[in-house]
Structure formats: structure tokens, C-alpha cells
Amino acid sequence: MKSLYPTWRALGLALIAACAIAPLTRGAPADSTAIPATGTTAPLRSVPSSSPKSEAALTSEAMFQKGNQLFSQAQELWKTDRPRAESLFKQAAAVWRELAQRDGIQNSTLETNIGNASTFGGDWPRAILAYRRALELDPRNEDARGGLAAARKAAGTEALATGAAVGKTSVREGGFTAAWNQISRLVGSGTDWLTRAVSIRVLLAVAVVAYFTAFGLLAARVLRIRSVRRWQVGAAGTVCLLAVLTLFSRASAASDGAVVVASNAIARNGPSEVYDPTFEEKLKPGLEVRIDETRGQWQKVHLADGRTTWVRREWIEPL
């Protein structure tokens, strides 16, 4: 059993890293309010700011209210002047996006607002992007989840999001890489469900408790302080490992996910215009990808079905 100590120390280091990463992952503020996916909006209870309120904080609140006003105006015009209403919805989404980017606000409710406004404005790619960001902030946000499903369907990327083919001329990865990607997708699906069921903080607490429980049981078995069976140590270690893997999976998904926002995104076999197109058709706006590599103005992206291709950086927007 002493030979297990190096492995246990490695698991402990992974847990420490998870403890460091979890607070940095984008979690929903406790004071956020739910926004129905029907398109109605409600003010945030507060905008992240220093106390007492500074001039910048007041400007943030003013920007948020400006977005509310534009959204309300668009709702009033929806039945009588649809084009004007769609334009106002897009403006509201743009104001809220600028607020989030300028002040570094990471709030699931605000991103859901952006998704709702983009949806009514017909900007499906940025609606998908906003809803994805909202779910990264709060995986239990059912309003964002419902909005994302509707936006994918409207954009025509619903099947693509679950792994359907994009073109006819691409090359699939094989061998170990293909097997590893398949395992990663299966683990990702499992951890996504687990994170939806419990919060990041609960997962972190479970990992810490399970680690020290398993370590204590292992120490008791080695020192023969009490009768401890191997399955007890293994069970506690497995729980700890699953929690740590889930935490790292969420951190990884948030860091390299992206959405195609351009309508002229031509995927190529290499990081230059001189390479042949990977697919017969352009990538659909709203297509969700994972960024694997960056070379200058080009990025190598991973599609949901396991294939890879290159696109220009300005054609996609990261989560």
C-alpha cells in the first residue's frame, strides 16, 4: 500500500490545482435574477462594483438601463414595425455586450438578456454565443438552456451541435487521436450532466472531503490502526477523482470554446488562403467549435464530430 503514496500525492496536487481553478471559473453571482426565455427583462439586483459606488459603477447602471429601454421599445414595436423592432433588439444586445466587455462583468443573467435580445433581433450566432456563456457561468440556468436549443434550431446548427457532418471533403482523425476524442466527448457529456445537477462549489467540497477521507482510510490501512478494506479506499478515491475531473472539464470547456459568427467563414486545410477549402460549403454561422491552436490570424478549430479545420480569427468569437 505504501506504493500508492506517490499516486495519492499526485491526486492531492490535482485537487489543489482544482481548488485554485474553481474560483476563477466563471460562476454566477449570488445576486443575479432569472430572466425568462420569452424575452422579458428584469434589472440585475446589482452590477459588480466597488463600495461605495463610484462614477464608473453609475455609468454601468446607466448602460444597463439603456439596454432595458431599447428592449422595451422593441417589444412595443414588435407587432407594428417588425424591422424596426429587430434593429432595436440588436442595439439592446450590443449595449449589454459592451457593458459586459468594458467592465469585465461575468453574470449569467446579463448573458441571458443578451441572448434574448439577439434572438428577437434575428442574430442567431450571437444568441448562441450569449446563451453558451450564460450556461458556462451557471450550468443550471434553464432559461438559457431553452434559449440555446431554440437558437440552434433557428440557426440550423442543432444537428451540428451534436456531431453531424458539415461537409463531404473533410478528413477524419483516426487511431489514438480519434479514440481519445471519443473518450473526451463521453467524459464531457457525463461531467456536463454532473455539473448541471450540482454546483461548482458543491463539487469542490465533495472533492476535498473525499480526498481526505480516502487518504485517512489509506493511512489507517497502512498503519493497521483499524480494519479498512481496499474497496472503501477505492470508493472514496473514485469520488474525489470524478469531482476533480468535472472541475477541470468545466474550466477547459470555458477556455477554448467558440462560435462561428461570420457568414463567409471558409474552412481551409491550413492557416493560409493558399490552402484548399476543407468543406464544399462555408461554415454555418452559429456553429460551435473548440479552438485547438492559433497561428497569426488563423485558428485551428475542432468540430463536434471530431474533425479539424482552419478559420480566420475574426470569423469566430470565443466564449
Secondary structure, 3 states (H helix, E strand, C coil): CHHHHHHHHHHHHHHHHHHHHHHHCCCCCCCCCCCCCCCCCCCCCCCCCCCCCCHHHHHHHHHHHHHHHHHHHHHHHCCCCHHHHHHHHHHHHHHHHHHHHHHCCCCHHHHHHHHHHHHHCCCHHHHHHHHHHHHHHCCCCHHHHHHHHHHHHHHCCCCHHHCCCCCCCCCCCCHHHHHHHHHHHHHHHHHHHHHHHCCHHHHHHHHHHHHHHHHHHHHHHHHCCCCCCHHHHHHHHHHHHHHHHHHHHHHHHHHHEEEECCCCCCCECCCCCCCCECCCCCCCCCCEEEEEEEECCEEEEECCCCCEEEEEHHHEEEC
